[in-house]
Amino acid sequence: MKPRTINMVGTVDHMDKALSTNEEWAQGNEFYFKCKDHKEYFDRLVAETETAPGSRDRLSLFYLLASLKKFRQAPGKFLFFNELRPNPQAFRELLSPGEQALVQLAFYFYTGRDLFDIGILDIFNNLEGENVLVAVDAIKMRFEIDAELW
């Protein structure tokens, strides 16, 4: 993995040569982004970690995490980047139940394990508004579901 940028966790910036994920995705599916920052931060995470277009587990992780404004503002509080491992204490203390549900879903898709000891029904019961759209698109991304089926 490439080092993070100065803006993210204080090391070297390697963003100059990065391609947009839209250019990299072979299928060209469009996903719902809550705002411009969500899309830009997702693209940065993918580019800086040199995530391959076929790494659907990692793409869905970054897509879900980038949707959280609190994560974008202080990613080092929430994630140990060297290991791509969550800081559960920060997620529990600093995020709303809906935001926590997105994080739980993100790491479930990434690891295939229930790191937070919560069921999938509980995750979706805590989602509302735009977070539901983000979760559904994360499912499409993770499992390569064609958008036309929805």
C-alpha positions in Angstrom: 0.0 0.0 0.0 1.1 3.5 -0.7 1.6 6.0 2.2 -1.3 8.2 3.1 -1.5 11.9 2.3 -0.5 14.8 4.6 -4.1 15.8 4.8 -5.2 12.4 6.0 -2.7 11.0 8.5 0.4 13.1 8.2 2.8 11.3 5.8 3.7 11.6 2.1 1.2 12.6 -0.6 1.1 10.4 -3.7 -2.1 11.7 -5.3 -0.7 13.3 -8.4 -0.7 10.2 -10.5 -3.9 8.7 -9.2 -6.7 7.8 -11.6 -10.3 8.3 -10.8 -12.1 5.1 -9.8 -14.6 5.8 -12.5 -11.8 5.4 -15.0 -10.7 2.2 -13.4 -14.0 0.4 -12.9 -14.4 -2.0 -15.8 -18.2 -2.1 -15.6 -18.6 1.7 -15.2 -21.4 1.3 -12.6 -22.6 4.5 -11.0 -23.0 4.5 -7.2 -24.8 7.0 -5.0 -22.5 9.5 -3.3 -24.0 11.6 -0.5 -21.9 14.6 -1.5 -18.9 15.7 -3.6 -16.6 15.1 -0.5 -17.9 11.5 -0.3 -16.9 10.8 -3.9 -13.5 12.6 -3.7 -12.5 11.0 -0.5 -13.5 7.5 -1.8 -11.4 8.2 -4.9 -8.4 9.3 -2.7 -8.6 6.2 -0.5 -8.7 3.9 -3.5 -5.9 5.7 -5.3 -3.6 6.1 -2.3 -3.9 2.4 -1.2 -3.5 1.3 -4.9 -6.7 -0.7 -4.5 -7.4 -2.8 -7.6 -10.8 -2.5 -9.4 -11.4 -6.2 -8.6 -10.9 -5.7 -4.8 -14.6 -5.4 -4.1 -14.2 -6.1 -0.4 -11.8 -3.1 0.0 -13.8 -0.9 -2.4 -17.0 -1.4 -0.4 -15.1 -0.7 2.8 -13.7 2.6 1.5 -17.1 3.5 -0.1 -18.9 3.1 3.3 -16.2 4.8 5.4 -15.9 7.7 3.0 -19.7 8.4 3.3 -19.1 9.4 7.0 -18.2 13.1 7.4 -16.7 12.4 10.9 -14.4 9.8 9.3 -13.3 12.1 6.5 -12.4 14.8 9.1 -10.3 12.5 11.3 -9.7 9.1 9.7 -6.8 8.3 12.0 -9.1 8.3 15.0 -11.2 5.6 13.5 -8.9 3.4 11.4 -5.4 2.0 11.9 -4.4 2.5 8.2 -1.3 0.2 8.2 -3.6 -2.8 9.0 -6.9 -1.5 7.7 -8.2 -2.3 11.2 -11.0 -0.4 13.0 -10.7 1.4 16.3 -13.9 0.1 17.8 -13.8 2.5 20.8 -13.7 5.6 18.6 -16.6 4.2 16.4 -18.7 3.5 19.5 -18.0 6.8 21.2 -18.0 9.3 18.3 -20.6 8.1 15.9 -24.4 7.9 15.9 -26.1 4.5 15.7 -26.8 5.0 12.0 -23.1 5.9 11.3 -22.0 2.9 13.5 -24.3 0.7 11.4 -22.4 1.8 8.2 -19.1 1.1 9.8 -20.2 -2.4 11.0 -21.4 -3.2 7.5 -18.2 -1.9 6.0 -16.0 -4.1 8.1 -18.3 -7.1 7.7 -18.0 -6.8 3.9 -14.2 -6.3 4.2 -13.4 -9.1 6.6 -16.4 -11.4 6.3 -16.4 -11.5 10.1 -18.7 -9.8 12.7 -16.1 -7.6 14.4 -18.7 -5.6 16.3 -20.9 -8.4 17.6 -24.1 -7.2 15.9 -26.5 -8.9 13.6 -27.2 -7.8 10.0 -30.8 -7.1 10.9 -29.7 -4.7 13.7 -27.4 -2.9 11.2 -30.3 -2.3 8.7 -32.7 -1.3 11.5 -30.3 1.5 12.5 -30.0 2.9 8.9 -32.2 5.8 7.7 -32.3 8.3 4.9 -29.3 8.6 2.7 -27.4 5.9 4.7 -29.9 3.3 3.3 -29.0 4.3 -0.2 -25.3 4.1 0.6 -25.7 0.6 2.2 -27.6 -0.7 -0.8 -25.0 0.6 -3.2 -22.3 -0.9 -1.0 -24.0 -4.3 -1.4 -24.0 -3.8 -5.2 -20.4 -2.9 -5.1 -19.3 -5.7 -2.9 -21.2 -8.4 -4.7 -20.9 -7.0 -8.3 -24.6 -6.7 -8.7 -25.6 -4.9 -11.9 -27.4 -1.7 -11.2 -30.1 -2.5 -13.8 -31.3 -5.3 -11.6 -32.4 -2.8 -8.9 
